[in-house]
Amino acid sequence: MRVIDADGHVNEHPATFDDRYLDPAFRSRRPVIVTSEERSCWKIDDQVFPRRAGTGCNNLSTPARVDGMPTRLGAFIEGELLDSLDSQELTDVNARIEALDAENIDVQVIYPTLFLAYPLASDPALATALCSSYNRWMGDTLSGNERLKWAGVVNLDDVPGAVRVVREAGSLGASAIMVLGTAGDRMLDDPTLLPFYEAMAEADLTLGVHVGWSWPSFNNLYSDLYPSWITAFLMPLMMGFVAFITGGLLDRFPNLRVVFLEGGCLWIPFVMDRLNHRFPYARTMASLYPEIKVNAAAEPDAYVRGGNLFWSAEVEDSLLPQVMDLVGEGQIVFGSDMPHSDRERFAAKTLLDRDDISESGKSAILESNPARLYGF
């Protein structure tokens, strides 16, 4: 069985925004790594990432090293998870291949790390330039690689720019495009985003909706990471799913492949129950009050049965068998989260060792489902 990792990551480093990739108009505002009191972070237009304490805190594993020396988290990952700095940063692609071999992973789709925080820049033009630079760097780094695939990133605050970047990423060899669960303070079914989805459908790229700190109004409720991880980081993913089910996007783009990544699968039964429970009542209320709109043409279960919605599971999710019964054996994929610091090593083996999932289910999660998701 070929194991396909639907959600790995890279720790960006200075080459990500090198002159080869960053639009010349924005080189004077290039992201740089700064260090103070042994804490290293990215500085972008006088903002720093990550911010591990204080209002709007977040956690990122990039940068992994500064001037050749590992950061605290980079050293932790290298020592505890055995992901070398070269593998974390893709400064040596063969180092990542060796990491895959060690865990018997055959193919990995790599997503960003820095872009899990939003907004990286208040200037939409700069944010779009950073996305384009990242995509060009990944295309250059992994062009033609049979085992390492990648997801591009777009800035949904600049929809025309996002359309342009989708087309560019497709031409560079991207397998997917990553967005977070909200477009800042807008839901993913906001009508202003329709040109982006049209570009995605035209390019036939997979849409990866990833956990992340996407909603500033929500993020800024927190000054401690622990509760922020539970809600501000995770809940936008559920909101993104609800937007796709209720907003009519799947009626307008029925062939768009969408995966909801790194939130586990335990939330799916609860959200599906609420969606199914409220759908007939919403229609009833819409018949009584014309100002109430129900944009979805079908019941929630019908969209799930369409076969183009996917979710990544944590390999230890206790309700994974029940979720597979609910959404279908063909809709769950495996993501290692390599090389992030909270990942579990040998995760694919952990799944294979479970005795409550059928052999066909394991094969589907590890191979056939992610292959279909990404069009491999």
N, C-alpha and C positions, 0 to 999 in steps of 0.2 A: 504494500500500500504506500502510495506517495503522500507524504504529510505536507499540507499547504498551510502556512501560517498567515492568516488573514489580517493580522494587525501587529507588525513590529514597528520599531521607531528608530530614528537617528538623533543623536545629540549634535545639533548644529555647531559649527565652529567658524573662525574668521573667513575661511575660504568660501563659505556659503554666500557671503556678500562681497566677494572679490570683484575687482574691476572687470573681470571676464563676464560677470553675470549681472551686476547692478547697473541700472540705467545711469549714465553719466550725470544726468540732471540731479541725482540724489546722492552722489558720492560724498559730498560734504556733510551729509547727514547719515552716513553709514553707521549701522550698529557696531558698537565696540564693546569689548570686555573690560570691565573695571574691577579693581580689587581694593577692598578696605577692611582692615582688621581681619584678614584671612577669609573674608567673604567675597566671592566673585560672582558677578552678574553681568547681564547685557545692559548696556545703556543705549536707549533709543530716544532721541529728542528729549533728553533730560529725565526720562522715566527709566526705571530699572526693572529687570525681569531676571530671575523670580524675586518676589517679595514674600518672604516666609513669615512675616509678622506685620501687624498693623492693618489698617482698613484696606480691604480688597486684596488680602494676602493670597498667594498661590505658590505652588511648588513645581519646579521644573528641574530636570536632571542636566540641562545645558546651562552654562558651559561645563564640560567635563574636565578640561584642563586649561591652564593659562601659562603661556611661555614654556610649554613642554612639561610642566608640573601638574599633577592631577589636583583638582579641587577636592574638597572633603567628600562630596557625593560621588565624584568620579572615582576616587580611590576606594570608596565603600563598594561601589558596583564592581570594580575590578577585583577586589579582594574577596567579597562575599559571593558574588554571582559569576565570577570568572569571565566577565565580559571585558576584554582588554579595551584600553582607550582607543586603539585603532579601530576596533570593532564598533565601539559606541559611536564614533564620529564618522565611520566609513572612510577614514584617511587611508586605510588599507582594506580594500574590498575582500581580499583573501582572508583577512582576520575575521570578518563577519561570516564568510563561508565556513571557516573552521568552527565558529560558534554554532552554526546550524548543524554541522556534522556531529558535534558533540551531543546534540539533543535530537538527532535523527529527524531533522526538519529538512525537507527537500526544496521548498520554495517559500519565500517570505515576501510579503507586501509591506513596504516600509512607509510609515507616516511621519509627519513632522513632530517635533517636541515643542520648540519655541512658540509655535502658532497655536498651542493649546491655551494660551492666555490671550485675552482680548480686552481692549484694543492695544495692539503693539504701537500704534501711532494714531494720533488724533487727526492727522492729515490723510484723507483717503488716497491721495495720489502717492504719497510715500508708502502707505500700507500696501497698495497694489504693486509698487516697484519691489518691495521686499518679497511679496509672493512670487513675482516673476523671477527674481533673482534666485530664490530657493528652487523653483522648478527647473531653471536652466542648469543650476549646479547639480541637481539630482539627475537630470537627463544626461549631463556630461559624465557624471560619476558612474552611472549604472547602465548606460546605453548598450543595448545588445546582450545584457547579462541574462542568462536563462534561469538563474535561481533567485536573483534579487530583483524584485519589481518595486514600483513606487507609486505613491499617491501624491498628486500635486495639491496646491492650496490656492484659494482665491480670497479676495477681500469683497464681501457682499455689501460693504458700504459704498462701493463703486461698481454698480452693476455693469455699465459698459466696459469697464476695465476687467471685471470678472469674466465677461463673455470673451474678451480678447485673450485673457490668460487661459481659459479653458481650451480654446483652439490651439494656443501655443503649447500647452502641456500635452495635448494629444499628439501634436507633431513631434514632440520630444520623446514620446514613448511612455507616457504615464498610463497606468492601468486604472486609476481612479482619481477623484478629486475629493479632498476633505473639506467639510464645513463643520461647525459646531452646532449645538442643538437649537440655538437661536441666532439670528443675525443681529447681534447686539440687543437692542430693545424691541426688535421686530421678530415676529414669528416666521418660521420657514415657509408658511403659506401666504406671506404678504404678497399682494399682487405686483409690487414693484420688482420682485425677484423672478417673474416669469421669463424674461429674456435669458436669465442664467440657466433655468431648467431647459429652455428650448435649445440652448447651446450644448448642454449636457446630452440631451436626447440626440442631437445631430451628430455629436462626436462619439456616441455610444460608449461613454465612460461610466463606470460605476460611481455612485455617490456614497461616500463614507461619512456618515454623521457620527462624530466622535465626542466623547465626554470632554469637557473643558470648561474653563471659566469664561463663558460667553456673554453673560448678562451683567453689565456693570452695576445696575441698580440692585441686583441680588448679591453679587460679589461683595459689595460695599457694606452689607449688613454684618460682615464677619471680619474679625481681626485675629482670629485663631484658626490655624489650619485644620485641626481635627473636625470641627463642625462644618467648615467650608468644604472639605472633601466629601462629606456626606450629602450635602444639599446643593451648594452653589456649583460644585463640580459635576454632580450627577444628574440633578433634576432637569436641566435643560435638554438632556438626551431624551427623557420621557416626553418633554414638551415638543421636541422635534417630531417624535413619532406621532403624537396626537395631531400635530399640524398636518402631517401627511395623510392621516386617516380621515380627518374632518374637513380638510381644506379644499378638497377637489383636485389635488395635484395628481393623484393616481388615476383619475378619470381623464385628465388632460394629457398625462404622460404615462400611459399604461405599460410601456416597455422599459421604463426607467428602473434600473436595479439599484436598490437602496439597502445599505447595511448600517445597523446601529451598534456602535463599537465601544467596548470596554466598560459597559455598565452591568455586566452579568445578565442573567435572564430571569432572576427571581421577581422582577417588577412586572414582567409581561402579563402574567395571569391577572394581577390586580388591575392594571390599566385596561386590558381587554375587557374585563368584567364591567368596569365603569363605562367604557365606550359602548358596549352592547346594551347595558342597562339604560343608558340615556338616549340612545339613538331613536327608538320609537316615540319616546316622550318629546324629544326635540322636534320630530316631525309633527306631532300633534299640536304642540305649541305654535309651530310655524303656520299651521292651518288656521289657528285662531288669531294670530297676531302677525300681520304681513311684514312688520319690521324685523321679525326673527327670521334668519336665513339658515338653512341647512345646505351647505355647499357640497357635501358628499352625496353622490348619486346612489351609493350602495351601502349596505350594512357593513360594519367593521370586519366581520368574519370573511366577507367576500373578498376584501382587499388582501387579507392574509392568505386566503386560498389561491390568490392570483400567482403566487410563486416567485414574485420579484422583490419581496421584503425578507431581509435576513437580520439575524442578531448574532453577536458573538456571545458565547457563554464562558463563564469561569469554569475551569475543569472540575472544581469542587462544588459547584452549585448543587445544593441538596435536592432541588425540585427539577433538575434538568430532565429526568424522564417524563415528568408530568407536563413540562413546557413543550417537549417534543410531541407529546400527544395532542397538545392544544394547537400548536402552530404548524405541525407537520415535521416529519423527520428530515425533510429536505431544506429546512430554513435556518438551521443553526450552524455556525462556523466556529473555528478555533482561532484564538489570537494569543500569542505568547507574551506580548508587551515587551519583548526584548528591545533594549537593554535597561528598561526602567527599574528603579531600585526596589519597587514593591512587587516585582514579578516573582513567579515560582519557577525554579529551574525544573527541567524535565517534565513540563506540564503536559505534553502530548502523552508521555508514558503514564502519567497520573490518570488521564482519561482512559487510556487503553486498559489500565488495571481495574477499572470500576466493573463491578459485577451486576449493576442494576441497569446497564445500557446494553442493548443488543449489539452484536458484531456489525450488523448492517448500519445501525445508528452511529457507531464509532467511525466506520468507514465514511459515512456521509459527512459527519462533522469535520473530519480531518482531511478528506480528499474531494469527494464529488461536489459537496455544497460550495466550498470556496472556489473550486474550479469553475462552476457555473456562475457564481457571483461575479467573478472577475473576467469571465469570458476566456479562460485559458483553454 
